[in-house]
Amino acid sequence: MKKKLGCSLLCLALVTLASMAAVAADDTGITLNRDGRLAIATKAPSTVTPAQVNPPATISGNLSDFPFGIFFCCFGNTIAGINSALGFEVWVAIPFTPTANVKVHKIEASVGWIENTDTNFLLSVYNDANGVPGTAVKKFKAVAANEYGACCTLVTGSSSAGISVTGGKQYWLVVSTDDKNHGAFFGAWAFNSTDMRSHAIASWCNSTGTQCGANNGKWVAGQSGDPLPAYGVVGK
């Protein structure tokens, strides 16, 4: 049985008050669960910016076509660098499999910053390696323009030439941090608003302490438990 990487929203609703630990200072309104892997924005967005809805050439994704709710603002998976305020490194990846040979021209993710000391991270397409992310096909340097909990601006990586992918072959959309540039990003990848089911997902954890246990420095595949983060893979 594959290990779940989170609990369901029903489970979360029952245990949030007991398990929530505040990790963001002052009045940011962002809290994490005890293991630091789930981020909750406790304040509603002060403004909602309508998103530009994609044309129908989507290879994979779960974004809503409603511009004021293209993703869910306030629950998501933590993304953090090794030198972040979280104190250890957490990345997340979602698998996708194109149905035909095609070129990926844009990837999108609902990532926001929790602390704006460093808003730079990486948005990438990876090859599959026995069910987890392997080598990077293309990495995009990305910037989280908005605070986590805001809606509905997506972070994108675009290639005019396109990234060639093979039909029937699994790839991964990866949100990670850039260790070469301090690795201080601390943010979260907000859940989608269209599909509440659990799906395949992978998580990377790396620490100098005990936070990652036996899986330190490894990709671990499993089921999300929670809804997947919101993403889009767009091609031609």
N, C-alpha and C positions, 0 to 999 in steps of 0.2 A: 504494500500500500504506500502510495506517495505521501510524503510528509506535507501537511498544510503549512503555508508560510504566514498565515494570519488566521483570525477567527472571523466568523460570519458577522454581518451587521447585527443580526439578532443577538448573537453572543456578545457583541460589543456593547449593545444597548443595555444588556443586563449587568455587565461588569465594569463599565466605564468609570463610574464613581468610585469603585473600590480599587481599580488598578491604575488610574490615571496619575501621572506624576508631572508636575510642571517643570519644564526645562528651559523655556524661553523667558527671559527676564522682562521686567517692567510690565507694560500693558499691551504686549503684542497679541495676547489672546491665543497663542499657539501652545498646545500641550502634546506630549508624547505618551504612549503607553509605557509600561515598565521596561520592556526590552529596547525601547527607542525606535522601533521599526514602523510604527503607525503614528501619523501626524494628524492632529485634530485642530481645526480652526474653530474656536468657540464664539467668534464674533461673525455676524453676517457681513458680507461685503458692503462697504459704504457706497460704492458705485459698481455698476455692472456694465462693462463695455461689450457691445455686441461683437461677436466673432464673424469673420468672413467664412461662410460655409463652403466646403470643397465642392468642385465639380464631381460628377459621378465616377471618375477614373480612379477609384480607390482600390488598391490591391488588398489592403487589410486595414481594419480599424474599428473603432466603436464610438466615434464622435457623433453627437446628436446633430440633427439639421436645424435645431432651434437656436438662433444666434445668441439668445440670452441665457442659454443653458447647455452649451455645447459639451460641457463636462460639469461634474459636481464640485462645488467650490471647496468643501470643508473637511473631507476625509481623504487620506491618501497615504502612500508609502514614503517613508523618509529616504532622502538621498543626502549623503554626507561624505566629505573627504576625511582623510586620515588626520588632518590638522584642523578639523572643524571644531566648533563649540560642542558638538556631540561627543567628541573624543575618540571616535573610531569611524571606520569607513564602511558605508553601506551603498550598494548599487542595486538596480533592479532591471530586469530584461523581460520582454514579451516576445514569444515566438510568432512567426507568421510564415505561411507557405503560399507563394504565388501559384495560381492555377495554370499559368502559361509563361513562357519566356517573355520577359518584359524588362523595361528600364524604370527604376525608381527615380523620380525627379524631386521628391520632397518627402521628408519625414517630419512628424509633428508630435508634440507631447505637452501635456498640461502641467508644466513644472513652474513652481514659484519659489522664491527665497524665504527662509525663516529668519535668517540674519543676513543683512546686506553688506557685510564686511567684504565678502567675495561672492559675486553673483555669476561667476563663470563656471561652466560645467561642459560635459561632452555628450552629444547626441549622435548615436552611431548605428550602423548596420553591421552585424557580425555574422560570420559563418556559424553553422552548427557543428559541435564536436560531441557526438554521442549523447545528445539530449540536453546540452548546456551550451552557452556561448563559447565559441572557439577564438578564431582570429578575426580581427576587424577587417571588413571590406572597405568601409569608409567612415571616417570620424569627422564630425562637424564641431567646431568650437561654438558653443551656444552661450547665451546670456539670459538669465531669468530677469525679465524686465519688471515683473510685478511681484508683490508680496504674496506668499502662499495664503489662500483663502479668498483672493480676488478672482473675479470671473469676467470675461471669458477669453483672455488672450492666450494663444498658443505659442510655444517656442518652436521654431522650425529650423531645419537644415535643408538646403536646396542645392541641387546639382543640375546645371543646364545640359551637360552632356549625358547625364543619367547614370545610374548604377545598374549594371546588368545583373539580373537574377534569373534563376532557372526554375521553370515550372515544376511543381511537385517536390521541390527541395526546401527544407526548413531553414529559415534565417531567424535572426533575433534583432529586435529594436532595443538598444541598450541606452539607458541613462546612467552615466557614471561621472566621476570627477577627474580632474586633471592634476595628477600628483606632481607633474613637472612644474606646475605653477602653484606651488604651495599646498594644493589640495585642501583649501579651507572652505569650500562651498558647503552650506548647510541649508537644505530646502526640502521640498516634498513634491511628489508626483501625484496629483489629484485623481481620484477615481472617476470612471466614466459615469454617465447618467442614462445609458441606454440598455445595459445588460447587467443584471444583478447576480448572475450565476458565477460560480467559481470556475476558473480556467487555468490552463498551464501557465507557469511563470517561473522565473529563476531569480535568485538573489545571491549577491556577493557580499561577504563580510570580512573585514580585515582589521585587526587591532593589535596593540602591543600588550593588552591586558587579557581578560577572560571573557569579554563580551561575545565573542564568536564561537567559543567552545571548540569542539573537534573539527568544525568546518572553517576554521580560520584560514583566510587566503584562498578560498575555494568557491566556485560557483555551485549552487545547490538548486536543483530543479524540484518542483512540486506543484501543488495546486494553490491558487491564491487564497482560497477561503473567502476573503472579501472580494468585491468586484475588482476587475482589473483596472489599473490606471488608464486614463484616456489617451488615445494615440491615433495616428493616421499614417498610413504608408501610401503615397500617391504616385502613380506612374502614368505611362502613355502606352 
